Amino acid sequence: MPPRVRKAVFPVAGLGTRFLPATKSVPKEMLPVVDRPLVQYAVDEALEAGIEQLIFVTGRGKMAIEDHFDVAFELEATQTSRGKKLNALDGTRMKPGSCVFVRQQEPLGLGHAIWCAREIVGNEPFAIFLPDEFMVGAPGCMKQMVDAYDKIGGNLICALEVDPSETHSYGVIDPGARNGALTEVKGLVEKPAPGTAPSNLIVAGRYILQPDVMRILENQEAGAGGEIQLTDAMAQMIGSQAFHGVTFDGDRYDCGSKLGFAQANLALAMSMPDIGPALKDFARKLVC
Ligand code: UTP
C-alpha cells in the first residue's frame, strides 16, 4: 500500500480580483455558500478523507481564515452566559496543532503558493485543495481520490468534463487509457488557447501529489498569465511517475467565478430542508 496521505495544503493567498469589491478586505475563501465559508467546506472534506494536518498558505489580509479555525473566546463566553448552544460553531475549532499557516509574500501563482509549504509538507505525498472549487459529493471528492490513491498510488488529479468552449480557463488533460473513474494522464496544458485543448477533461481543484513536485517548483519559470503554474510542474512529472485523473462522482461549482458562486448558493439553499421549499417557490415566481 502507498504511504498514507496525512497532510493537505490549502492555497488561500490569491487576490480574488474577480470578486472585487467584496474581496477588498474579506478573503475570497471566506465568502459563504449559504451559511459556511468556502474554506470550511474544503476543510470538512479534508477531515472526512482522513487528513490530519492542514497547511494554509495565506497572505496579507487573510487573518480572518486563521481566526475562523480558532476558538472565538468572547463569542463563545457570551453565548454560553446567555444559555445559547454553540453547535453552529461545530467544525470550526480545530484540534490544537493541526493547522499550520505559512505566508506567500507575493501572489506569484498557484505553483508558487504550493512551493511555500514545502518545509511543512516534507518528503511525503500530500493533498491540495483549492477552496474556491466547491465540491459536493457523498463521499466527498477527496475521499473518493484517497480511496483511488490507496489502490494505485502515484499522483492523482480530480478530472471533470466541461463544455469545450470553457477549456481555455482551466488546466486541461491529454488523456490516455480509461478504466472506470480513472484516466491515465499523458500530458497537461494550462489554459490552452481556444480550439487547441487536447480534450474537454479539465483539472478540478483537488490533487494528491508526490513531494517531488516541490523540487520542480523550486526552479519553475512563470507560465500562463505570468504566474508560476502548478500544472506546468505536474506536466514535467508525467512519464517518470504514475499520473491519473479521477472523475469525481458529484457536483462541482467554480466559486472563483460569480456565476459558479451564485449557482452554488442557489443549489445548496434549495437542498436545505429549512429554507429549500420557500426558496423554490420564490425562484419559480422569479422566472415566470
Ligand atoms: P485563483 O486564480 O482562482 O485565485 O486561484 P485568485 O488569483 O485569488 O482569483 P482572481 O482570479 O484574482 O479572482 C485558485 C486558488 O489559489 C490561491 C487562491 O487563493 C485560490 O484559493 N492562490 C492563487 C494563491 O494562494 N496564491 C496565488 O498566487 C494565486
Residues whose N, C-alpha, C, O or C-beta is under 5 A from the ligand:
A	BS01	UTP	P11 V12 A13 G14 L15 G16 T17 R18 F19 V57 E106 P107 L108 G109 L110 A113 L130 P131 D132 G256
